[in-house]
Amino acid sequence: MNNSFDFSTFSRQSSKGIIVNYFLIFYKSLKSSWILIPLLFTKKPENFNATKIVLGIALILIYILIRSVLLYLNYKFKVKDNGFVLKHGILKKTNVSIPFSKIQNVKFKQNFIQQLINVTEVEIETAGAKNVEVSIKALTRERAEALKEVLFSDRVIVKEEEIETLDEKKATELLKVSPLELLKVSISENHFHSFLLLFAFIFSGYAQLKDVLEDLEINNQLDVLVEENASTLVQDVFLVVILVLFAFVISIIISFVRTFLKHFNLKLSIKEKALEISQGLITKQHSIIKKEKVQYLVISTNPIKKIIGIYNVVFKQATSGKVKANKIIKIVGAKFEQISILKNVLFTEEISREEEKVVPNSYYIIQMYFRSFLFLAVLNLVALLNIYILFINLVAIPLVILLINLKYKKTFFRLHPNLLEVGSGQFSTEIIYFEIFKMQHIKLRQSIFQKRKNVADIILQTASGKIKIPCLDKNLAVELYNLMLYKTEISKKSWM
């Protein structure tokens, strides 16, 4: 398919980008100052000046409009000499040049406004960058696809008649998750996270609105109500159980909504040397990942997911520092057969289970018991001030024993000819698949206590973070250290 898009000279995004910029700036301004809005309604009528408020809002909206236009006019890009070039900035001008070889993935996004005006946001991510390096807010879908093909090509294409795409080579769809399967995923998710999110939202919301409640004299009424019913609330176990169950149900609903919004219409396709992932409802995302840019693969499941037969997959890429949750590329609801195909696509060798599975030295479980019960001992010393807190031990001790044994049971490594498999987890199970030649650094570490027991930890530094193999016999650790170092040194493959 031929395109009529020329990226050889500087050009701007669609003029609809002004609308996108306007709403993004407006949203950020509203998000940072929303707490001021309720304060307007707490003012006494004689202090309420409607004219000044309307004038202030009008000036803010005009400022946002001017800024949106200037951002649009000063945002220009082109493709030149096997690289992407960008100029942007209003007062502070910035020039960005990214070689094709440094591009880690290209992501298409559409929030509600972008869907409404039919434009696509294109994000270009590079290895080592904490944030998105390039974000073009408004391109037509056809132009975005054409730019993506140019960025993923092996040669510079600058003339209209020379621009070619790989559309003739159709992508192979590997995974498609239906709404029913998303329901299964949400039921089997970590609801404790949603529970904490609910608690944090209620707590932060109350803290921010406390002053407003005091002005409305609602805060004092709530305090009186709690004091009058305090003894009843403490003694009424049934009410506590009902509240916990209610919170748990709300947590499940939150998990379903989060999962549904983020992973709606999830599809994973394989095309040439790239993986294409599309998902999302309100904000649609379409990520294109070069296979060679994937540092390692993380496959996770839990007892409920295992019964249903589904797995989550995270693609770990080169990064600098901690990656934000919304920047992690993840797919959910994958079947075992689909995982097997994906591993064969990403890795140069077929992964078998013939290699020996190696577990940590028994000192590892002793070490975990010692640390955990030392913490419980300190907790009990503090709890002597309140005898009721000692009843926590009835739950804490069995739970600690269970978690330690699960962690020891799920910790292992398996060495394939050119690939390392590392397992970990407690209630959930997580397995990392890492090609050895992509290793950046390796360290053999021993604490004072480990030296006495002749055991050591292996720490692998990758472009996407650390991988730890804990508490191996010293001789085995040294052998593994030397072998992996040797395999990395003799490899001719590029890790990026």
N, C-alpha and C positions, 0 to 999 in steps of 0.2 A: 504494500500500500504506500503510495506517495503522499507526502505532506506538503502544504504550502507555507510552512513556517520557516522563517530564516532567523537563526540564532547567532549569526556571524557579526551582527552589529548591535549596539546597545538598544534595548527596547524596554518599555514599561509593561507592567501587568495591565489587566483589564481596568478600565475606568471605574468599574464596580468596586475596585479595591478601596476607593474613598469611603463607600458605604461600610465595608468590612472594618476598615480602620476606625471609622466613627463609632461603631457599636462596640468594638473592642476597648477603645479608650473610655467610652462612656461606662462600660461594665466594670472596668478596673477602678474608675473613680467612684462608682456607686458602691463597689465591694469594700473599698477602704474607708468609706464615710457613711455607710448605711445606718450606723448606730446614732448618727446625728438627727436622722429623720424623725424618730419618735419624740426627741426632745422638743421639736417644733410644736407638737400638740400638747406639751405640758406647760407651755408659756401662758401666762395670764392674758386675757383679751386685750387689756390696755397696753401690754408690751408687744403685742403681735402686729407687726407692720407688713402687711401683705405686699405692698408696692416694692419695698426693698427686697423681699424674698423672691418675688417674680423677676425683678431686675437682675438679682444675683444669679438665679438659675439661667436666665437668658444669656448673660455674659459667659457663663460656664459653657453652655451649649455652643455659642459662637466660637469660643476658644477651641473647643474640641473639633469643630468643623474646619477651622483654619489649620490646625495641626494635622488633621487627616489629609487635607489637600496637599500640604507641604510634604508629608511622608510619601504620598503617592508620586508627586512630581520628582522627588529626589531619589526614588528607588528604581535603578536601572540595572539590567543584567545582560550578559552575552556569553557565548561559548567561543573560546579561542585557545589554540595550541594545546589541545588535549586537556583543557581545564575550564572551569566555570568561573566567570568574573562578575563581581557585584559591586556596585557603588550605591551607598545610601547615607542618610543622615541629614539633619536640618542645619544646625549650627556646627556640630562636630561631624565632619565628613569622614566616612570610613570606606576603604577599598578592601575587598576580600577576593582572594584568588585561590581556588581549590582544584588541584590536579584530579583527573578522573580516578587515578589509582588510589587516592586518599578518601574517596567517597565510600562510606560504609553502607549506608542504605538511603533510599529515597522514600518518603512517606507522603501519601495523599490524605488530606483531612478535609472534612466538611462539617462545620457546625450548623446550627439551625439557620442562621442568617445566610451563610454561604449556600446551603441547599435551596433556600428561598429564592435567591437571585441567580442560582445555577452557575456557581464558580467553584473552583477547587483550590485549596491551599497546598502548596508543595514545600515540604521540609527536606533539606539536604543535611545529613548528619555525617560527621567525620570521626575517625578514631581519636580518642583522647579528649574530645570536647565534652564539657559538662552539660552544656546547653546546645540547643539546635543552632547550627552555624548560619544556616540560610533558611528563611521562611518567606516564600512568595505567597501573599495572602489571597490573590484573586487571578486565576487563569481559567480559561475554558478547559473542559475535560480533554478535548482533542489536543490542545496546545500543551497541556500538562503531560499527556501520554507521549507526545513527540519529544518533549524535553527529557523525559525519563529515558527514552530509547537512546537519545544522543549521549546522555551522561553515562549510560551503561555500555556504550559501544567501545570498540577497541581502536577507533581512529577518529580523527577530527572530521566533522561534516559541516560545511559552512554554506554551501549553495542550496537553494531551494530544490533544484532538480536532483541534487545528490542525497537529500535527506531520505534515509530508508529506515524502516522500522522492522521489528522482528514479528510483527503481527501474523505473518504468513505461517510462522511456526507456532502453532497453538499451544497454550499452556495446558499441562496435565493436572486436572483437579484431583488432589489427594484427600482433602477433608472438607466436609460441609456439615455444619451443626444446625439442626432444626430447633425451633422453639421448645419442643418437648424434651430434646436432649439438654437444652440449656436449663430447663426446670430440674432435671436430674443433677446437673452440675451444681446448681445453686443449693439444692438440698444437701449435697455432700461437701459444701464449702466449709471453711472455718468460721463458724458463727460467733465464736468468741471475739474475733476481730470486729464484727458488726456490732456486737454488744458494747465493746469499748468505744466504738465510733458513736453509738447512740448516747452512751453516758457522757462522752466528751462534748457532744453537741448540746445536750441539756445543761451540763455544767457551765460551759463557756457562754451559752445564751443567757443563762440566769445571771452570771457574773457581769455581763455587759449591760443587762437591762435592770440591774439592781437599783441604780440611781433613779431610773424612770419609775420603777415600782414604788420606791420610797416617796417620790413626788406625788404619786397617785394614791399613797397610803395603803397600797395592797400588800407591801412587804410586811408591815406590822400585823396585818390580819392573818397572813400565812404563819408568822411566828407564834401568834396566840393559838392558832388551830393546832400546830404541831405540839406545843406545850400541853394543851388540854388533852391530847390523845397519845402522848408519849408512852405512858405505861401500857396502854392498850396495844400499841404498835409493837412494843418489845415482846409482849407476852403472847400475842396472837400469831402463832407459827403458821396457821393456815393462811392468813393474809399474806405473810412473807412468801410462802410457796406460790400463791396465786400471782403475786407481783413478779416473782422470778420467772414463772411460766409465761406470763404476759410479755416480759422483756425478751424471753427466748423466742417467742412467736414473732415479735416485732423484729428481732435480729434476723430471723429466717426471711422475713419479708424484705428487709433491707438488703440481705445477700442476694435474693432473687432479682430485685430491682437493679442493683449494681451490676450483677452478672448479665442481665438482659440488656441493659443500656450499653454496656461496654462491648459485649461479644455477640450482639444480635447479627444474624445472617453471616456468621463466621465461615470464611472459606480460606483454604490453603491450597495454592497451586504451585507447580514446579514448571519453570520455563527457562530453557537454556541453562545459564549459570546462576540463576536467581530463584529465590523463593518469593512468592507474592501472597500477602496475607491481607484480607479485607474483613472488616467487622465494624460494628457500631450502629446505634440507632439515631440518637440526637446528634452526636458527633461521629460521623463516618470516618474511618481510617483505612487507608490502603498502603501497606508497607511493602517495599521491595528490598530484599536483602541479598547481597552477593554471598554465595555459598562459602567462598573462601574467607569472608569477613567474620563468619561465626567462629568465635574462640572456643566455646564448648557448649554442650547441650545439657540442660537440666530437666529430667523427667521425674515428676512427683505424683504420688497417689496417697490415699488413706484407706482405712478399712471399708468405709462406705463406698468410695469410688472403686475399690478393688472388686467388691461384690457386683456393682453395676457394670464393671469392665471398662472404665474410662481413666484417662490420665491427663495431666496438665503438662505442657511443654514450654520452657523458657529458652529463648535464644540469647546467649550471653555474647556480647560484642565488646570490642575494645572501648575502654572508657577511662576517664580521669576522675577519680573520686567516686562518691556514692551516687548511684543513678536514681533519679526520681521515679516513683512508682508508675507515673503515666508515660514514662519513656521506655519502660521495659516491654519488650515484644514477647507476647505470651499467647498461646492458644490453649483452649480447654476442650474437654470432651473427646479427646483422641482415643481411638481404639488401639489395641495391641498390634494388630496387623499394620495399621497406618504408621505407628511408631517405628516398626521394623523397616518399612519402606523409606521413611524419613532418614533414619540412621544410615541406610545404604546410599542414599542420595548425598548426604553431607560428608560421609567419611570414605576414605580411600580403600578401606578393607571391610570385609564382612565380619560382623561381631558374633562370635559364638560363645557358648557356655562351657567349652572344653577346658579352658584355662582354669587353674586352681583359684578358688576363692580364699583370700587370706584375711583373717580376723585379727584384731589387736591382741596384745599380750593381756593376760588376766589381771595384770597390775592396773590396767585402764579402768576396770570396774571397781577395783579397790579404791583407786584415786577418786572416782566419782562419789562413792559411798562416804569417804572421809570428808570431802568438801561439803556434801549435802547435810550430813548429820552434824558437822561443826556449825553450820548455819542454823540448824534446828535447835542445837544446844544453846546458842546465843539468844535465839528467839524465846526459848523457854525461860532463860534467866530474866529476860525483860518481862515475860508473862507472869512472873511471880507476884508482880504488883497487882495483877488481876487474875484470880483463879479461874475465871470463866474462859480466858483465852487458852488455857491449857487443853481444853477440849478440841482445839484445832489439831492436836497430835493424832486424834482418832482418824482424821482424814489425811493429814499431811504425811504421816509416816508410811502408810500403805501406798499413797500416791507417789512419793519419792522413790520407793522401792520399785514400783511398777515402771516409772519413767526411766530409771537407771538401767534396768534389765532390758527394756525395749531399745534404749539407745545402744547398749553394748551389742545386742543381737543384730541390729541393723547397720552397724559400722563395719565396713569391709573394703577391700580393694581387690580388683582383678586386673592383671596386666596382660594385655593382648600384644601381638607383635609390634604395633605402632600406635597403640591407643591405651589409655588408662581409664578404668571404670572404678568410680568411688561411690560407695553407698553410705548413707547416714539417715537420721530421723529418729522420731520417738513414736507418737501416734501416727504421724504421716511418714511416708517413705520417700526419700529423695536420692536419685542416682545421677551422677555426673559422668558424661562421656567426653573425654578430652584427648585430642591428638597430641602426642608427646612433642613433636617438632615445634609446636606453638609455645612451648615453655619459655618464659623470659628469664627465670631465675629459680634456683632450687636451694633449699637450706635444710640441714640436718640439725635439729635442736634437742637439747637435753637439759632438764632442770636438775637441781641438786639431788632430788629424790629419785628421778629417773636414772641418774648415773649409778646410784646404789643398786637399782634393780636391773641395770644393763638394758634399758629400753630407750627409745628415742622417737621423736615426731619428725615427719617429713612435711615441709611446707613448700608448696609449688606457687610461684608467682606467675600469673598469666596477665595478658593485656586487659583482662576483664575482672581481675581480683585474685584472691588467694584460694588454693585448694589444700586442705589439710588431711594428712593420713596420720592418725594419732597412735602413739604407744606401740611401736613395732619392736621386736627383738633387735638389739643393736646390730648384730651381724646381717640380718635381713634388711634393715634400714640402710646400712652402708652399701650393700649389694644393689638395692633399688636405686639409691642415690647415684652410684657410678653408672649403672645401666642407662638410666634416663638421661643423664648428662652426656653419655656417649652417643645415644640415639639422636639427641638434639644437635650435637656438634657435627655429625656426619650427614645430617639431612640437607638436601639441596632445595627443599620446598620453601616457599615463602609463607610466613605466618599471617600475612595480610593480603 
